[in-house]
């Protein structure tokens, strides 16, 4: 009989309002809450597998992978369990997070210190995310974020003309002033000439970087867009090309690390280490997940040296959640939980 037991439950979390992006509209997040227990010491670990179309496996494939993980636990070999979900990145994140939470909780250490034992981190900076809405709505959201202490604001762009997006960015810059860092996220919506025009005009507005201005396959195009005053960050491009190809092409100033899309905190941390050694900035973000996965992403950011503003403050986009959020957000920073493991409680009501 296995010393471990893996269970999972499905959930659906509605957004406060649909989030408009260049890739489509997100109305809810559907996934699976994962719990791993160990009989010999009553240890418990939680994970979350929340697939996102276009980024991960489907919901059905995710559940099938979790079923394989349940069967693999009979061997008591964690490597075999992770191999069972290796091709399903959301499922792997959920299972690997639960196993890591279990071990960190058993050692009575916060999860980020499980990965970096010498670290002692109180806060990590975060950015506010503003959807691709009309000008007045965009300005109001950015102004509200600045008033709440965020020092970095990321605007979704790409659903309208370049001129319209530049105007939205200009209005936001006027509203929040010069001290707030502005970023744009196009989700690969532009052709090269559109991206070039946007970047040239964003440079005049002191925009710090643009995430994925071109489709994921356009590695050379992204390399050509660098050095024009606005940093280039790859998101979808990281998943398509991998670290080596991006660095060889010199195609990015930064890469976006989504643990749910990469398959786990362990993989994301490894990528972050590689990129940091090559002077490419790692940016940790969520995929608009529930509290368990979001807490995992906060611990990942806390395990990295001097992280920039990361996309972790997405909980307020959800109308409901899996449980109480252990992460407080104050003055544009996430207060890192110092309790054992992830620090999440009350997510698995019997």
C-alpha positions, 0 to 999 in steps of 0.5 A: 500500500502506498504511503501517499494518497492523491485526490483531486476535485474540479472547480470553476471560478468566475471572473468579476467581469470578462477579461478581454485580451488579444487571444480572446475573452476569459470569463472563468477559470476551470481546473482541479484542486489537488491534495496529497497526504502521507499516512506516516506523519499526517502531512498534507500538500495542496496543488492546483491544476488550472489549464488555459486554452492555448497555453496548456493541455485541455481540461479533459487531458488534465484530468486524465493526467491526474488519474495517471498520477494517482496510479503512479503513486502506488510506487511511492516514487515521486519521479514516477508520479511526475513522469506520469504527468510530464506531457500535461503541464497544468497537471504537472504543476498541480501535482508537483506543487502539492508534493513540494507543499507537503515536503516544505510543510513537513520541514516547517519551512515556507515554500520559497525557502524549500527551494532557496534555504538561505533566502529570507524575503518579506516582499516581492514587487508586483504589477497591476494588470489592466484589460484591453478595454476602452480608453476611459475604463483603461485610464480609470483602472490604471489610476486606481492601481496607482492610488493603491500603491502599484508602481508598475502597470501592465496594459493589455493591447492588440485588439484594436488599431495601433493608434488606438492603443497608443492613445490608451497608453498616452492617456494612462501616462498622463493619468498616472504620471512619470513615476509609474512603470508602464508595460504593454502585453500584445499576446502576439497580436501584431504584424512586424510593421505594427509592432515597430510603429507601436514600439517607436511611439511607446518609447516616447511615452517611456513604456518599459517593455512590450510582452510578445508583440509578434506571434510566438514563431517570429523569433527573428522579428523579436530580435529585430525589435530589440534596442529601440528604447522599449524592452522586448519580453517573450511569453508564448515565445518561451514555450515555443522556442525554449531557452537556448533558441531565444538566447542564441537569437538574442530575441528577448530582454525578458521572459515571462514565466508562468508556472502553470504553463511551464509545468511547475515551480521547479522547472520555472526556477531552473529557467529563471536561473538560466535566463538570469545568468544570460542577463535576460530578466525573468518575470513571474506571472500567473495565468489568472489562477485560484489561490493555491496556484497564485501562492505558488507563483509568489513563492517562486518569485520570492525564491529568485534574486531581486525579482522585478515587478511580477504579475501576481496580483490577479486574485481580484479578477476572480469573483470567487476563490478556493479559499483565503488568500495567504498573500497580502498586497500592500503598496504594490508588493506581495507580502510573502507568507512565512508560514510552513509550505504554501501557507494556504488554509481552508481550501479542502472543506470536507 
